[in-house]
Amino acid sequence: MLEDIYLSLRIQSTFVEGNTDRQTEAVERAMVAIRRSQSRRMLARLAARRHGSPAAGPEAPAGGAAYDVLDVIEADEEAGRPATVTSVAATLNIDQPRASKLVAAAVAAGLVRREADQTDGRRALLVRTPPGRRVSAQVHAFRRQVIAEALDGWPPGDRAEFARLLTRFVASLHGVTDQPGSQAAASPHRPA
């Protein structure tokens, strides 16, 4: 049995390795590096280094996971979809109980409120409160500052081309992975 699994994985690995090119490998490595450098933990460390304490950067009283909840709700709002615990779970790729705990913490911190769904009395819609919107704005400003610093010195044409190609890539990637929220993530009106 284990030998069959190993053989299957080896065949898949050979198939994948045989069909990649240097550009695809470079993009994959870059995506891993981006994911690591844009993690909540890394951004919190950066904020702490710059401001002397983690709390000096964008604050989320409910903890760093509140940023993810706020991002999902914002993306759903921008896409005209109702934000729910289910959409949070699906977008963050976590189970329903974990999503419910994250949402409850964001609600307790005053960043999110639950509203009754007028079309389905069994579910609650999630809405960012004014403090939640402020935290979202702070997080966006901090992320954009980091990105602007990384792009500092790039010619304007290169910056524009990079933004265009990255947005196109994200839209294509969401099409392949069938991720919820793909329209919001690929929207040219929503910078990183």
Steps between C-alpha positions, in 0.01 A plus 500: 500500500771750601700398195200582278462841662872568462493393135195718434665801663822434308311486170317821583827663602671389179205624295507838669879532490505403134251773411640798682727760356737743665243779500239282672756392758603862559135605545438214743804597708397866492146412613637306797724794590208744470279280716767485769582871489133605508393271783342662804799393707757656267303824462458519879876459542561772244257734678670424832845576357380826349279622780659347808206276589254276319216723615655802325409358160146427384315383807249220519369455854372153407846386392662465161235263367257792515683645197405190302136521610487869410661431160239233420211721603641791298548281191144369531369856538691615190376203300140561609484165681369453852779440751425210734687260724474253213669742257774565757558125540504438124728792416747432781482126433420419862220301659174660609565482877839673460344770279224548756760554776692751290182690416388492866834652604466774236144568621611512864776747405243725333648460151207306354130480574245236410179603327195287437472382140161625382478223237610212722426531870736212582817684408669817612675741267835643604567871468810700590437761767658848476794382717526191275512724193773709666706188573450385140620839376805489730591150384464598133712810555773297673502228232507762224787679672701177505419434132585860402836467674567175314417671169699814584743572221302309239418706192129596484447284189642193676277563803193528277592187303569305818163604646323402178673162470467413869128583496458287188695214660288511817181486290636201307616327818158544660345352187720192536458460875132605498544713812210694649549872474692476173320794345589728790860385500535557128321833491716777354318741734638329809876547529702260712 
